[in-house]
């Protein structure tokens, strides 16, 4: 292919090169930069973004981080599959992943200790001190969340709204290990990421149904892992008292519609979603 000064031809070649590199990236199950936008726009993408994506996919550093992330995810999935992530071994995450996370935190702390922050007035303060005072500190982040929740609760009380606490979990095929030990025979190899996508889908359908019913809710959602790393959701929602039963019914329906044959006994249904 020869050189050209034609702007339209240059844009076409740039987009073609971008798509070629994206194909290589997708073959490795790696999401290319701007790919979601490219697909959403019917294969169209700004030349500037295509050029940026090409430069990223040509950078060894970008590939190193992406492949490391893929390796970490696959290794953790294998640890779950062989029973290394459970209460009897290592709850929530594997020992290897936990050890790497702790080491990374130590390296970050040593990095912060080497630098100071300096403002326009010449005031100098240690970077690690500021990090510990910010929401990067989990203790402060938790306190901030609790303060926000208390503020929402006070506002709801002033408006005469009702507060409801819901827990949504996934069917047994998403769980690798029983809470008392032993592999779940129905587990189909789903990863924690697969489970999170499933829960997001459940909430999206429930939220749409709530909206169609003309009901307004607000509140908080937190994600917590089971002992085998499978996530489940806790939600604190506020609404008008007259809407409580409807919201319960909607959430109950959408949380239980998938693999509902598991909930045939009254005891199991009540334990899974106490309406």
N, C-alpha and C positions, 0 to 999 in steps of 0.2 A: 504494500500500500504506500503510494507516494505521498509527499508532503503537499499541503494545500493551505491557502490563505483564506479560503471561503469560511465565513463564520458558522454558517449552518452545518457545513460538513464537519467542522471541528467539534461542534456540539454533538453531532451524531456519533462521531468516533469516541468522544469522551464517554457518552452514555453507554455505548457498546462495550468499551473497556471496563466500565464500572460493572455492567451486568456479567461480564465474563469472570471478573474477580469475585463477584457475589456468588456465582455458581460454584466456584472452587470453595468458598467459605461455607456455603450451605451443605456441600458434600461432607464436611466435617462437623455437621450439626451446629454450626456457629452462625449466629445472627449477624449479618453484615451491617455496617453503619448506614442509616437512612433507608434500609430495606423496607421497613413497614410503611414509610411514606411513599416509597416507589410503588409498592403494591397497591396501596390505598388510592393512588392517583392514576391507576391504570397503566403503569409502566412509565410514567413521566416523573422527572426529577430535575430540579434546578441544576444548571451546569456547575455552579459554585459548590453545591452539596455533593454532586457526583465527583468533582475533583477532590474534595475533602475526603470522601469515602475511599477513593483510589489511593490517596497518600497514606491513609491509615492502614489499609490492607496491604500496603507495600512496606510497612514499618515492622521490623523484627520485634520491637518492644510491644507493639499492639498484639501480635500473634503470641508472644510469650505469655502475656497476661490472660489472653483468651484461652489458650491451650492449658494453662495452669488451672484456670477456673474449671474447665471441662474435666481435667484430671481429678481435681478435688471432688467434683460432683459425682463422678463415676466411682471413685474410691469409696466415698461415703455410702453410695447406693449398694456397693458390694458388701460393705461392712454391715449394713442393715440386712441384706439378704442372708448372710451367714450367721446372724444373731449376735453380732458384736455391739449392737445398739439396743439395749434393753436394761431394765432395772438390775438384772442379775449380772450384767457385765459392765456397761457404761451407759447410763441413762441419757437420753436426748441426742447425744452425738457420740461418735467413736472416740476412743482415747487418743488416737492419732490426730484427729481433727481438733480436739480440745487442746492437745499439746501445742499444735501449730498456732492456734488462736492465742494462747497464752504467750508464746514466744513472740508473736507479732506485736502484741500489746507492749511487751518489754522493749522491743526494738523501737516502737513508736515513742515510748517514754524517753529512751535514750536520745532519740532524735530531737525531741522537744527541748530537752535539757541543754542542747548545744546552741540554742538560739534565743534571742531577746526580741521583744517588740519595742519599736521606737516611734513615738508620735511626732507631730510637727513642732511641739513645744519642747522636745528633747527629753520627755519623760520615758524612761526605760523600765520595762518589766519583763520578767522571765516568761517565755512562751509556755512552759509547762504549767506555770501558775494560772495562766489565763485558760488553758485547756481544762484544768480541773474545776474552774469556776463556771464553765460553759455547759451547755446541754450535751457536750461530748462525754461528760461525766454521767454514767448511768444513774447514780443516786440523785443527781440534780434533775435529770430527765424524768425520773419516776416522780419526784416531788412536783415537777411542773405538770405532769399528767394528772396527778391527784388534785392539784389546785384547780385545773381546768374542769375536772369532773365535778368538784364541789361547786364551782361557779355555775355550771350547767344545772346542777341539782337545785341550787338556790333560785335560779331563774325559773325553772320548771315549777317549783313550789309557789313562787309568786304568781304564776299564771294558772295555777290550779291543775297542772298536768300530772299524768301518771307516769311512773318510771317502771320499766320492765327489763329484766335481765334474762338473756337468752344464751344458750350454748348450742352450737351447731357442730356436729362431727360428721365424719364420712363413713360410708358403709364398710363392712369388714374386708372387702377386697382391697382396700387402701392400706390396711394394717398388716404389718409383717409378723408381729409377735404379740401374743396374748399378755394381758397385764399381769397374770400370774405365772407367765413363762410358757414356752412352747410356741412353735410356729403356727400361724393362722393358715389353715389349708386353703382358704378362699383367696389369699393374697395373690394378685396377678402381676406383681412386679412394679406396681406404681411407686414413683418416687415422692418425697415430700412436696416437690414442685408440682407434680401431677395433682396431688391432693389439694394444694392451695388453689390451683386453677379450677378444680371441681367446686370448691367452696365459694370461690368468686362467682362461678356460674349460678350456683344456688341462690346467692344473695342478689345477683343481678335480676333473676327472674322474680324473686320475692319483692324486691324494691320496685320493679315495674308494676307488679300487681297492686302493691300498696299505693303507688301513685295513681293508677287507674281507678282505684276506689276513692280517690279524693282525700286521702289521709296524708298528713304531714308528720314526719318523725324526724328526730335529730338525736345525736348522742355519740357514742364511742364504740370502737371495735378494737379488740386486741387479739393477737394470734399467739397461741401457746402450743408447744409440742406435747404429744403423749410420750411415754417413756421410750418408745421405739422411733421417735423423731417425726411421727405423723402429726401434722398440725390440726388443730381444731380452733374454733372461734368462740370468743365471748363478746357479747354485745350488750351495751346498756343504752336503751332507747327510751325517749320521752315522747309522749303523745297525749291527745285528749282522752280522758277516762272512757268516753263512749266508744273509742276506737280500739280499746285493748283487746276485746274478744276477736275482732276482725283481723288485727295484726297477728294475733296468736294463730288463728286458723290458717292464714296465708303462709306464715313461716313454717308451721307444722306440715302443711301440704307439700311445700317445695323441699323441705329438708328430708322428707320421708318418701318422696315419690320414686326415687331411684333405689333399686334393689329392695323394694318394699316387702318382698316375700320374707325377708329376715325378721319382720316385725309382726308376725302373725299372732303371737301370743300377747295377751294384755299386759303381762308383766314386762316383756321386752319392749313393747311400745311405750309404756309409761316410763321406763328407765331411760329410754333413748330420747324422748321428747316429752317431758311432763307438761302437757297443756292444762 
